[in-house]
Amino acid sequence: MQLSYTAKINDKLLDFDQMKNRKQRSAINAVLNLVHDAQMAKSRENTLTCLLLDVKDVFNHVTLKQLIKILIKQKILINLINWVKCFLQNRVIDLAFDEERQKSKKISTEILQESSISLILFLIYIRHLFLKIRARIENLQSLSYIDNIALYVEGKSIDKNVKKLKKTMKIAFTWANENAVQFDNSKFELIHFESHKVTLDQTIMLLNDTVVKSKICIQWLKVWLNRKLNFKMHVQTKIIAVTRMLHSLFRLMNSEWELNVKSERQLYLACIIIISDYNIKIWWNNQKSHAIKFRKLQNAALWKILKAFQTSLIKVMQIKTEISSVKVQLDQKCKNYAIKIVELLKKHSTRKRTFISYSS
């Protein structure tokens, strides 16, 4: 569709760090950008304070008049604007019961959740929120993946960071009231990324009297982040998920079907590796403690697949099953993704965060 294509190639239509439904921009990019900025802040001996929030009922809070104004301001083709009007206004419903069909009736609804274009319309709709807060709050940065938004600021003082985020949320609530948008009070989360001990009684009082207390660990886009960014919680949840799936796989291997080695290997790669390797490019940095946990699970799987003794040499079993060691797998995944980042467009948000030595 032309509007979808326009959103992917036109960087002015959407904000710099808005993800989803855009070329080479996914949830991994959003989390990777946040982790990168937090690590860079720590390298400068600063604290990065991050506030997470969600837009409530995404598809029920898009005002047609405001959306049309935004599209006109962005100089979108008139035929696309007319199509959007038709998409949001001219809808009918047909009801059929027991082979009896009623006449079509016009209905008035919000954006359809089932439509792929709905996400693009929503991203366009909230774009000006990020432009507005960055224009008024110094050094504020924002990331968003559909309705999941991260607002963060870097500084020497946590108190100053919190004050900036309070001002930011005042602007955000004002914009939300003007544009019929609501934030989910239960989804607000606050965290300070830094290495030193901090007092965890830092809070933000929002305009709607919601109190947001800082946390040691948060989950954003299915990735657990703690303030030291050592990913212990994330790896622990992965180990639990892999262990649970591995036990299910073992029960299948012990069934009467008597799967052969090739089939069991395929099941391992399809069911286990896909869980353990998901998002590894975000957290893997040659941590021995993390590698040992995954290695134990892989060894258990190799013994089961080959029906070997626990005294069998691991390297021999890896050769027979053609399954690389955990470290080799993780390193290879990260290297492949590094190459992918270098090949991204220079204006890509993740690409711009790489070192100057990779700018060619």
Backbone torsions as a table, in degrees:
resi	resn	phi	psi	omega
1	MET	NA	147.7	-172.7
2	GLN	-66.6	-40.0	179.8
3	LEU	-65.0	-40.6	177.0
4	SER	-63.1	-42.3	179.1
5	TYR	-65.1	-41.1	179.2
6	THR	-62.3	-40.9	179.6
7	ALA	-65.4	-32.0	-178.1
8	LYS	-76.9	-33.4	-175.1
9	ILE	-100.5	-19.2	-177.7
10	ASN	-100.2	103.9	-177.7
11	ASP	-73.4	-14.2	178.8
12	LYS	-83.5	-17.2	-178.8
13	LEU	-74.1	-34.8	178.4
14	LEU	-120.9	161.8	-179.9
15	ASP	-70.5	157.3	-176.0
16	PHE	-54.1	-44.3	-175.4
17	ASP	-106.6	26.0	172.3
18	GLN	-87.6	126.8	-176.8
19	MET	-107.4	175.6	178.0
20	LYS	80.5	135.1	179.5
21	ASN	59.1	27.2	175.8
22	ARG	-131.1	151.0	-175.3
23	LYS	-61.6	122.7	175.4
24	GLN	60.1	31.9	176.0
25	ARG	-127.9	112.1	-175.2
26	SER	-129.8	-177.1	177.7
27	ALA	-62.5	-33.9	178.8
28	ILE	-61.7	-41.3	178.2
29	ASN	-62.5	-39.9	-179.6
30	ALA	-62.9	-49.2	-179.4
31	VAL	-67.9	-40.2	179.8
32	LEU	-61.5	-40.0	177.9
33	ASN	-64.4	-41.9	179.0
34	LEU	-65.1	-44.7	179.6
35	VAL	-63.1	-41.9	178.6
36	HIS	-60.1	-48.5	-178.7
37	ASP	-64.0	-37.2	178.3
38	ALA	-67.2	-41.2	179.3
39	GLN	-68.3	-37.2	176.9
40	MET	-66.1	-37.3	176.9
41	ALA	-63.5	-42.2	178.2
42	LYS	-64.1	-36.4	179.2
43	SER	-66.0	-25.9	176.6
44	ARG	-92.6	9.4	-179.3
45	GLU	60.4	34.8	175.2
46	ASN	-110.3	168.3	175.8
47	THR	-110.0	132.8	175.6
48	LEU	-103.8	115.7	179.3
49	THR	-100.3	125.3	-172.8
50	CYS	-122.6	134.0	175.7
51	LEU	-116.2	122.6	178.6
52	LEU	-100.4	139.5	178.0
53	LEU	-147.9	158.8	179.9
54	ASP	-125.2	142.7	172.2
55	VAL	-82.6	129.5	-176.1
56	LYS	-81.6	134.3	177.8
57	ASP	48.4	68.0	-172.9
58	VAL	-47.6	-50.7	-169.6
59	PHE	-83.9	-0.1	-179.2
60	ASN	-105.7	6.2	-176.2
61	HIS	-131.9	51.1	174.2
62	VAL	-121.6	109.9	-179.6
63	THR	-83.0	127.3	-175.4
64	LEU	-60.2	-46.9	-177.1
65	LYS	-60.5	-43.2	-179.8
66	GLN	-67.3	-40.3	178.7
67	LEU	-62.6	-42.0	179.1
68	ILE	-64.1	-39.9	177.9
69	LYS	-60.7	-41.4	-179.7
70	ILE	-65.5	-42.9	179.9
71	LEU	-64.7	-39.3	178.3
72	ILE	-66.3	-41.0	179.7
73	LYS	-63.7	-32.7	179.1
74	GLN	-83.8	3.6	177.0
75	LYS	59.6	43.1	174.5
76	ILE	-74.7	146.7	-179.2
77	LEU	-55.8	141.6	-175.5
78	ILE	-62.6	-32.2	179.0
79	ASN	-68.2	-30.7	175.6
80	LEU	-71.9	-38.6	178.0
81	ILE	-63.7	-42.5	177.6
82	ASN	-64.1	-36.2	178.8
83	TRP	-65.8	-40.8	178.4
84	VAL	-61.8	-42.5	176.5
85	LYS	-57.5	-46.7	180.0
86	CYS	-64.7	-38.5	-178.8
87	PHE	-63.9	-36.8	-176.6
88	LEU	-91.4	-18.2	-174.5
89	GLN	-110.8	-51.0	-171.6
90	ASN	-84.7	83.8	179.6
91	ARG	-128.0	143.0	178.0
92	VAL	-130.9	159.8	179.5
93	ILE	-130.9	139.1	176.5
94	ASP	-115.4	131.5	178.4
95	LEU	-115.0	133.4	179.8
96	ALA	-134.6	127.5	178.9
97	PHE	-135.0	127.1	176.9
98	ASP	50.3	49.7	176.7
99	GLU	65.9	10.4	174.3
100	GLU	-107.5	125.2	-174.9
101	ARG	-113.4	130.2	178.7
102	GLN	-86.1	166.5	179.2
103	LYS	-70.7	149.9	179.3
104	SER	-64.7	137.8	179.3
105	LYS	-126.2	143.2	176.9
106	LYS	-74.0	141.9	178.2
107	ILE	-129.7	156.1	178.1
108	SER	-119.0	109.6	-179.3
109	THR	-132.7	173.8	175.5
110	GLU	-86.5	-162.5	-179.2
111	ILE	-63.4	138.0	178.5
112	LEU	-71.6	129.1	179.2
113	GLN	-70.8	-27.9	-175.7
114	GLU	-76.5	-14.5	-175.2
115	SER	-86.6	136.6	179.0
116	SER	-69.6	-25.7	-178.9
117	ILE	-74.3	-17.9	-178.0
118	SER	-62.3	-39.3	179.3
119	LEU	-63.3	-40.3	-179.7
120	ILE	-66.2	-42.2	178.5
121	LEU	-62.0	-39.2	179.1
122	PHE	-68.2	-41.7	178.9
123	LEU	-62.2	-40.4	176.6
124	ILE	-64.3	-38.4	-175.7
125	TYR	-64.9	-40.1	-176.5
126	ILE	-94.7	2.7	-177.2
127	ARG	-55.5	-43.2	-173.8
128	HIS	-69.6	-16.3	174.8
129	LEU	-61.0	-45.6	-177.7
130	PHE	-69.6	-38.6	177.9
131	LEU	-63.9	-38.8	-176.0
132	LYS	-69.4	-45.9	-176.8
133	ILE	-72.3	-34.8	178.8
134	ARG	-70.9	-28.9	179.3
135	ALA	-71.7	-25.9	-174.5
136	ARG	-106.8	-20.1	-179.6
137	ILE	-113.3	121.1	-176.9
138	GLU	-70.2	137.8	176.1
139	ASN	62.8	14.8	177.9
140	LEU	-80.8	139.6	176.8
141	GLN	-125.5	154.5	-178.0
142	SER	-138.5	146.3	173.8
143	LEU	-134.0	146.1	177.8
144	SER	-148.0	143.2	173.0
145	TYR	-130.8	98.9	-171.7
146	ILE	57.8	-110.7	-177.4
147	ASP	-97.5	-0.2	178.3
148	ASN	-90.1	116.3	-173.3
149	ILE	-121.2	138.5	174.9
150	ALA	-122.7	121.1	175.6
151	LEU	-113.3	127.8	-177.3
152	TYR	-147.3	156.6	-178.5
153	VAL	-140.8	146.6	-177.8
154	GLU	-110.6	140.1	178.2
155	GLY	-174.2	172.2	179.4
156	LYS	-76.1	-30.7	-174.6
157	SER	-111.0	129.9	176.9
158	ILE	-67.4	-37.3	-179.8
159	ASP	-61.3	-43.0	179.1
160	LYS	-66.5	-37.4	177.1
161	ASN	-62.1	-44.0	-179.5
162	VAL	-63.6	-40.9	179.1
163	LYS	-62.1	-40.4	178.2
164	LYS	-64.2	-40.0	179.3
165	LEU	-69.2	-32.6	175.2
166	LYS	-62.5	-45.6	177.5
167	LYS	-62.5	-38.6	179.1
168	THR	-61.3	-44.3	-178.0
169	MET	-69.9	-28.5	173.8
170	LYS	-62.7	-43.7	177.5
171	ILE	-65.2	-41.3	-178.5
172	ALA	-64.2	-42.0	179.8
173	PHE	-68.2	-36.5	176.7
174	THR	-63.3	-45.9	177.7
175	TRP	-62.0	-40.9	-179.0
176	ALA	-63.0	-41.1	178.8
177	ASN	-65.5	-35.6	-179.6
178	GLU	-73.9	-21.4	-174.4
179	ASN	-119.3	18.9	175.4
180	ALA	57.2	38.2	179.4
181	VAL	-111.8	144.0	178.7
182	GLN	-125.5	145.5	175.3
183	PHE	-101.7	144.9	-179.2
184	ASP	-81.0	111.6	-176.4
185	ASN	-61.2	-29.6	-177.4
186	SER	-77.7	-9.5	-174.7
187	LYS	-104.0	0.8	178.4
188	PHE	-70.8	131.5	177.7
189	GLU	-141.2	145.5	-177.6
190	LEU	-129.4	136.9	178.5
191	ILE	-148.2	146.9	176.4
192	HIS	-111.7	118.0	178.7
193	PHE	-90.1	109.0	176.6
194	GLU	-164.8	165.1	-174.6
195	SER	-90.6	-27.3	-174.5
196	HIS	-83.4	165.8	177.0
197	LYS	-69.4	137.4	179.6
198	VAL	-130.1	154.5	174.2
199	THR	-79.2	126.0	-174.2
200	LEU	-90.9	21.6	178.3
201	ASP	-97.7	11.9	176.9
202	GLN	-68.8	128.9	-178.1
203	THR	-133.5	161.0	173.7
204	ILE	-124.5	123.6	176.3
205	MET	-95.8	116.5	-178.1
206	LEU	-87.1	169.3	-177.2
207	LEU	-63.2	-28.0	179.9
208	ASN	-91.2	20.7	177.3
209	ASP	68.4	15.4	175.2
210	THR	-79.6	128.4	179.0
211	VAL	-100.8	123.1	-179.2
212	VAL	-109.2	113.2	179.7
213	LYS	-93.3	147.8	179.3
214	SER	-72.3	148.6	-178.3
215	LYS	-121.7	158.6	176.1
216	ILE	-80.0	-33.3	-175.7
217	CYS	-142.7	139.1	178.6
218	ILE	-134.5	160.9	174.2
219	GLN	-116.3	125.4	178.0
220	TRP	-133.4	122.2	-179.9
221	LEU	53.9	46.0	175.5
222	LYS	67.8	19.0	176.0
223	VAL	-123.4	127.1	178.4
224	TRP	-85.2	128.0	-179.5
225	LEU	-124.0	126.4	172.4
226	ASN	-107.8	169.1	-170.6
227	ARG	-67.6	-21.3	177.7
228	LYS	-91.4	-8.2	179.4
229	LEU	56.5	43.1	174.2
230	ASN	-97.8	-4.4	172.5
231	PHE	60.6	26.2	179.2
232	LYS	-63.2	-44.2	180.0
233	MET	-64.9	-40.9	-179.2
234	HIS	-64.3	-45.1	179.8
235	VAL	-65.5	-38.9	178.9
236	GLN	-61.0	-43.0	178.0
237	THR	-66.2	-34.8	177.7
238	LYS	-66.8	-42.0	179.8
239	ILE	-61.8	-41.9	179.0
240	ILE	-63.4	-43.6	-179.8
241	ALA	-65.5	-42.0	179.3
242	VAL	-66.3	-42.1	179.8
243	THR	-61.4	-43.5	179.3
244	ARG	-62.0	-44.3	179.6
245	MET	-69.0	-35.5	-179.6
246	LEU	-65.4	-40.0	177.5
247	HIS	-64.7	-38.0	176.3
248	SER	-64.5	-38.4	178.8
249	LEU	-67.4	-38.7	178.3
250	PHE	-63.2	-39.2	178.0
251	ARG	-63.9	-36.0	177.6
252	LEU	-69.3	-37.6	178.6
253	MET	-67.3	-28.7	-179.9
254	ASN	-87.2	1.5	-177.9
255	SER	-73.3	176.2	-178.2
256	GLU	-73.1	-12.1	-177.5
257	TRP	-69.9	-25.0	177.8
258	GLU	53.4	70.3	179.1
259	LEU	-66.3	145.9	178.0
260	ASN	-83.3	173.3	-175.8
261	VAL	-60.9	-39.6	-178.7
262	LYS	-63.5	-43.7	-179.6
263	SER	-67.6	-41.0	179.5
264	GLU	-65.6	-37.2	177.0
265	ARG	-63.9	-43.5	179.2
266	GLN	-62.8	-39.1	177.3
267	LEU	-64.6	-40.5	179.2
268	TYR	-62.3	-46.2	-179.2
269	LEU	-66.6	-37.1	-176.1
270	ALA	-79.0	-33.5	-173.6
271	CYS	-102.4	-33.0	-174.6
272	ILE	-96.8	-52.0	-176.2
273	ILE	-60.6	-38.5	-177.5
274	ILE	-65.1	-28.0	177.5
275	ILE	-81.4	-48.0	-175.5
276	SER	-67.6	-32.4	-175.4
277	ASP	-91.1	-4.2	-177.6
278	TYR	-67.0	126.3	178.3
279	ASN	65.4	19.9	-177.7
280	ILE	-66.4	-26.1	179.8
281	LYS	-65.4	-14.6	178.0
282	ILE	-83.2	-40.8	-171.0
283	TRP	-109.8	-18.5	-174.2
284	TRP	-76.0	125.0	176.7
285	ASN	-147.3	45.5	178.7
286	ASN	61.0	35.1	176.9
287	GLN	-76.2	116.2	-177.1
288	LYS	-63.7	-39.8	-178.0
289	SER	-62.0	-38.5	178.4
290	HIS	-70.5	-40.6	-177.9
291	ALA	-64.9	-37.0	-179.1
292	ILE	-62.3	-41.4	-179.2
293	LYS	-62.4	-44.4	179.3
294	PHE	-71.4	-31.7	-179.5
295	ARG	-65.9	-39.3	178.5
296	LYS	-61.1	-41.7	179.0
297	LEU	-67.7	-39.8	179.1
298	GLN	-66.2	-40.5	179.0
299	ASN	-61.6	-40.9	177.8
300	ALA	-61.6	-38.7	178.8
301	ALA	-68.0	-40.1	179.8
302	LEU	-64.1	-43.4	177.7
303	TRP	-59.8	-39.6	-178.0
304	LYS	-71.7	-41.9	-178.2
305	ILE	-63.8	-45.5	-177.0
306	LEU	-90.0	-4.1	-177.3
307	LYS	52.7	44.5	-176.5
308	ALA	-98.4	167.4	175.9
309	PHE	-78.5	156.1	-179.8
310	GLN	-70.4	-11.3	176.4
311	THR	-87.6	-3.1	180.0
312	SER	-65.7	147.3	-179.5
313	LEU	-68.9	129.8	-177.3
314	ILE	-64.5	-42.7	-177.7
315	LYS	-63.1	-36.7	178.2
316	VAL	-65.5	-42.2	179.0
317	MET	-66.0	-36.1	177.3
318	GLN	-64.0	-37.7	178.9
319	ILE	-69.0	-42.9	-178.5
320	LYS	-65.1	-38.4	-178.3
321	THR	-90.3	-7.6	-177.4
322	GLU	58.1	40.3	176.8
323	ILE	-116.3	120.3	-177.4
324	SER	-70.2	163.8	176.5
325	SER	-66.5	161.9	-177.5
326	VAL	-59.9	-46.7	-177.8
327	LYS	-62.3	-41.8	179.3
328	VAL	-63.0	-42.3	179.0
329	GLN	-62.1	-48.1	-178.0
330	LEU	-65.9	-42.5	178.5
331	ASP	-62.0	-42.5	-178.1
332	GLN	-65.3	-40.6	178.5
333	LYS	-61.4	-43.4	-178.8
334	CYS	-69.0	-38.7	178.1
335	LYS	-65.6	-40.6	177.9
336	ASN	-62.3	-39.9	-179.5
337	TYR	-72.1	-33.0	176.3
338	ALA	-62.1	-41.7	176.9
339	ILE	-63.8	-39.6	178.8
340	LYS	-62.2	-40.0	179.6
341	ILE	-64.7	-43.2	179.8
342	VAL	-61.6	-31.5	-178.4
343	GLU	-84.8	-3.3	177.4
344	LEU	-69.8	162.4	175.4
345	LEU	-63.0	147.5	-176.7
346	LYS	-62.9	-26.5	-178.8
347	LYS	-86.2	-0.7	177.5
348	HIS	-66.7	139.8	-174.8
349	SER	-62.3	-38.4	177.6
350	THR	-72.4	-38.2	179.3
351	ARG	-63.2	-38.4	-178.5
352	LYS	-69.5	-18.8	-180.0
353	ARG	-87.3	-1.7	178.4
354	THR	-80.5	167.6	-177.3
355	PHE	-70.2	158.2	-178.5
356	ILE	-62.0	-28.9	-178.7
357	SER	-64.1	-16.6	179.3
358	TYR	-103.1	16.4	-171.3
359	SER	-82.8	-1.8	-177.7
360	SER	-73.5	NA	NA
